[in-house]
Amino acid sequence: MINDFWKRFQKEKPEYTNVEKPQSYHFCDNEKDANECAELVVKGIKQATSSSVWWYDQNNQSFPKSGDLAIVTNWAGEPKAITKVKKVEIVSYRDITPEYAFIEGEGDRSLDYWKKVHWDYYSNEMKDLMMILLRIWKLCVNILKLYG
């Protein structure tokens, strides 16, 4: 399914013919939110995402780089969109801006909404860490471009 999706993309965008299939992923830690976020990407509303730096450290993963492609899936792993990273920054949770919250595209797109849902998500993700109480952890934020 993902291989076919990637091959169709390569046919539509021949400049990617010799590019290896990128990683695929779904958003969030539950089916409802993962599916909603994937649809927001498809609609061009969700144009950014953020992951904790802690997650990258714990999973021994490199940060995304400008130009990286990814295949966004729903919870079931069905491909929905291909994105390209436009920009990557490391930003403190407390320094997320209303503009960033808006382009992340979730809920009512407000900073208050962003902080609430991401506080809940990261609190669960890092539940055993005391630093969560300080609201100072760093996030790797990605500005994305939809590619089909």
C-alpha positions, -999 to +999 in steps of 0.1 A: +000+000+000+027+025+010+050+013-018+022+018-044+014+053-030+051+062-033+054+049-068+023+069-079+039+100-063+071+094-083+051+091-115+034+124-108+066+141-098+094+126-120+121+146-102+116+120-073+120+090-096+154+080-081+146+090-045+143+062-020+109+058-003+109+080+028+098+069+062+061+068+070+044+078+102+011+087+118+005+116+142-006+112+178-009+083+202-045+074+195-066+065+164-091+094+165-064+122+167-041+104+143-068+101+116-080+137+121-044+150+118-038+130+087-069+145+071-058+180+082-026+175+063-045+163+032-067+194+033-036+216+036-046+229+071-020+211+092+013+226+079+035+219+109+041+193+136+062+191+167+079+163+186+097+164+219+135+165+217+133+139+245+115+115+221+144+118+196+169+112+224+150+082+238+146+067+203+181+074+191+167+093+161+181+122+142+161+154+139+144+159+105+162+181+081+150+207+056+141+188+024+132+155+041+102+138+027+078+117+047+046+097+041+018+106+065-005+077+073-037+073+093-037+051+124-041+020+103-010+028+083-028+038+051-009+065+033-027+098+031-001+124+021+035+131+014+051+160+031+085+178+027+102+196+056+106+232+048+123+243+081+133+228+114+138+246+147+143+236+183+119+257+204+110+257+241+074+247+248+069+281+265+081+299+233+056+284+209+039+313+192+002+319+182+014+318+145+030+284+149-001+270+167-022+283+138-002+266+111-001+234+131-038+234+123-054+215+151-086+223+170-095+260+168-058+267+158-053+289+189-022+289+211-044+280+241-057+249+223-022+240+211-008+243+246-036+223+262-034+193+238+003+193+236+007+196+273-015+166+277+004+146+250+039+155+262+029+149+299+019+114+290+050+109+268+074+121+295+053+111+326+083+100+346+103+131+342+104+159+367+112+185+341+077+183+329+066+204+358+089+232+347+075+235+312+109+241+298+114+210+275+125+216+240+105+207+209+117+200+174+092+219+152+088+212+115+072+234+089+058+211+062+048+214+026+020+191+013+030+170-018+000+150-027 
